[in-house]
């Protein structure tokens, strides 16, 4: 029964969504980690402005964010003009455009857990390492990052899951091009619009199952990390 049910599923949107989520998550961690570190320890007046801009996607409707990203990434937008220098006619309605939009849209979900992890460790470990002669860069990689591992892991899981579940922004930026921008959420919308409920059910059940696994792993790994930290502290 279930084999026939899921046999109707087109795997292409699934693999495209996974590819988008993996690339987006890697970029998010690379960008969010140093920004979170700077926001944690910076006392500059610009800190509040940077924080507000970074978390803006949390409160903006996806259609609003998608509309302005479309203007930015389009052929006549500033990012689109920059893309022309590298051989892109336009970032809009391309997989590369989806990556840029996904990074911006999911950025707060990566930034906040990492920043919270940096803030929770306090200044004492870094000060102790400094008294032993460790350089700022050495302290960051050998002290800060290992201690912030639970937050970084949470950021990776949330960024990945949020990218998989995107709809409004990816539809505005990528449209619905099979094999290029037709991700899982857009495929579900297509099936519902075409009254193809069996396919919509199959993809939706896969999404529900994936979401459950992601949340379970998130709580399980965070619990393990907390237990390990308590064990080391004792």
C-alpha positions in Angstrom: 0.0 0.0 0.0 2.6 2.5 1.1 5.0 1.5 -1.8 2.3 2.4 -4.3 1.4 5.6 -2.4 5.0 6.9 -2.4 5.6 5.6 -6.0 3.8 8.7 -7.2 6.4 11.0 -5.7 8.8 12.8 -8.1 12.2 12.6 -6.4 13.7 15.6 -8.2 12.2 18.4 -6.0 13.3 16.4 -2.9 16.9 16.2 -4.1 16.9 19.8 -5.2 15.6 20.9 -1.7 18.3 18.8 0.0 21.0 20.3 -2.2 19.7 23.8 -1.5 19.5 23.1 2.3 23.0 21.7 2.5 24.7 24.6 0.6 22.6 27.2 2.5 23.5 25.6 5.9 27.3 25.6 5.1 27.2 29.3 4.0 25.1 30.2 7.0 27.5 28.7 9.5 30.5 30.4 7.8 28.8 33.8 7.8 26.8 33.7 11.1 29.6 32.5 13.4 32.0 35.5 13.1 29.0 37.9 13.1 27.6 36.2 16.3 31.1 36.5 17.9 31.3 40.2 17.0 27.7 40.9 18.3 28.5 39.1 21.6 31.5 41.1 22.5 31.2 44.4 20.6 30.2 47.5 22.5 29.8 49.7 19.4 26.7 51.8 18.8 26.2 49.9 15.5 25.6 46.7 17.3 21.8 47.3 17.7 21.5 48.3 14.1 23.3 45.2 12.9 21.2 43.0 15.2 18.0 44.5 13.9 18.9 44.1 10.3 20.1 40.5 10.8 16.9 39.5 12.5 14.5 41.4 10.2 13.6 38.2 8.2 11.9 36.9 11.4 9.2 39.5 11.3 8.9 40.4 7.6 6.2 38.5 5.6 7.9 36.2 3.1 6.2 37.9 0.2 7.6 41.3 1.2 11.1 39.9 1.6 10.8 37.9 -1.6 9.6 41.0 -3.5 12.6 43.1 -2.5 15.0 40.3 -3.0 13.6 39.9 -6.5 14.3 43.5 -7.2 17.8 43.1 -5.8 18.6 39.9 -7.7 16.9 40.8 -10.9 18.8 41.8 -14.1 18.5 45.5 -13.2 19.1 45.2 -9.5 22.4 45.9 -7.8 23.2 42.2 -7.1 21.9 41.3 -10.5 24.3 43.9 -12.1 27.1 42.4 -10.0 26.2 39.0 -11.2 26.6 40.1 -14.8 30.3 40.6 -14.1 30.5 36.8 -13.4 28.5 35.7 -16.4 25.0 35.6 -14.8 22.3 37.3 -16.9 20.2 37.4 -13.6 20.1 35.7 -10.3 16.3 35.7 -10.3 14.7 32.3 -11.3 18.0 30.5 -10.9 19.3 28.0 -8.3 22.0 30.5 -7.3 19.3 33.0 -6.6 17.6 30.5 -4.4 20.8 30.1 -2.4 21.2 33.8 -1.9 17.6 34.2 -0.8 17.7 31.2 1.5 20.8 32.4 3.2 19.2 35.8 3.9 15.8 34.3 4.9 17.3 31.7 7.3 20.1 33.8 8.7 18.4 34.7 12.0 17.8 31.0 12.7 21.6 30.4 12.5 22.7 33.6 14.1 20.7 33.5 17.4 21.7 30.0 18.6 25.4 30.7 18.0 25.2 34.1 19.6 23.4 32.7 22.6 26.1 30.0 22.9 28.9 32.6 22.9 27.1 34.7 25.5 26.4 31.8 27.8 30.1 30.8 28.1 31.0 34.2 29.6 34.4 35.9 29.6 36.3 33.8 32.1 37.4 31.0 29.8 38.7 33.5 27.2 40.5 35.6 29.9 42.1 32.5 31.4 43.4 31.5 28.0 44.7 35.0 27.5 46.7 34.8 30.7 48.3 31.7 29.3 49.5 33.5 26.3 46.9 32.3 23.7 46.3 34.7 20.8 42.8 36.0 20.1 42.6 33.7 17.0 43.8 30.8 19.0 41.3 31.5 21.8 38.5 31.6 19.2 39.3 28.3 17.6 40.4 26.3 20.6 38.1 27.7 23.3 35.1 29.6 21.9 34.1 27.2 19.1 34.3 24.0 21.1 32.3 25.5 23.9 29.8 26.9 21.5 29.3 23.5 19.7 25.8 22.9 21.0 24.7 26.3 19.6 26.5 25.8 16.3 24.8 22.4 16.0 21.4 23.9 16.8 22.0 26.6 14.2 22.9 24.0 11.6 19.8 21.9 12.2 17.5 25.0 12.3 19.0 26.5 9.2 18.8 23.2 7.3 15.2 22.6 8.4 14.0 26.1 7.8 15.5 26.0 4.2 13.7 22.8 3.5 10.4 24.3 4.6 10.7 27.6 2.7 7.9 28.5 0.3 7.0 32.1 -0.2 10.5 33.5 -0.6 11.7 30.6 -2.9 8.5 30.9 -5.0 9.1 34.7 -5.5 12.8 34.4 -6.3 12.9 31.0 -8.1 9.5 30.6 -9.6 8.6 27.0 -10.6 11.3 25.7 -13.0 11.5 21.8 -12.8 15.1 20.7 -12.1 16.2 24.3 -11.4 14.1 26.0 -8.8 11.1 23.7 -8.2 11.8 22.6 -4.6 9.7 20.4 -2.3 7.4 23.1 -0.9 6.6 24.4 -4.4 6.0 20.9 -5.7 3.4 20.4 -3.0 1.7 23.6 -3.9 1.6 22.5 -7.6 0.0 19.2 -6.7 -2.7 20.8 -4.6 -3.4 23.4 -7.3 -3.7 20.6 -9.9 -6.0 18.6 -7.4 -3.4 15.8 -7.4 -4.0 15.0 -3.7 -2.2 11.7 -3.7 1.1 13.3 -4.7 0.5 16.2 -2.3 -0.2 13.8 0.5 2.9 11.8 -0.2 5.2 14.8 -0.2 3.5 16.4 2.8 3.9 13.2 4.8 7.6 13.1 3.9 7.9 16.7 5.1 6.1 15.9 8.4 8.4 12.9 9.0 11.5 14.9 8.2 10.4 17.7 10.5 9.9 15.2 13.3 13.3 13.6 12.8 15.0 17.0 12.8 13.3 18.2 16.0 14.0 14.8 17.7 17.7 15.0 16.7 17.9 18.6 17.8 16.6 17.9 21.3 18.5 14.6 21.6 21.8 16.1 20.6 21.3 19.2 22.8 20.5 16.9 25.8 23.6 14.9 25.1 25.8 18.0 24.9 24.3 19.3 28.1 25.0 16.1 29.9 28.6 16.0 28.6 29.2 19.5 29.8 27.8 18.7 33.2 30.0 15.6 33.4 33.1 17.6 32.5 32.3 20.3 34.9 32.0 17.8 37.7 
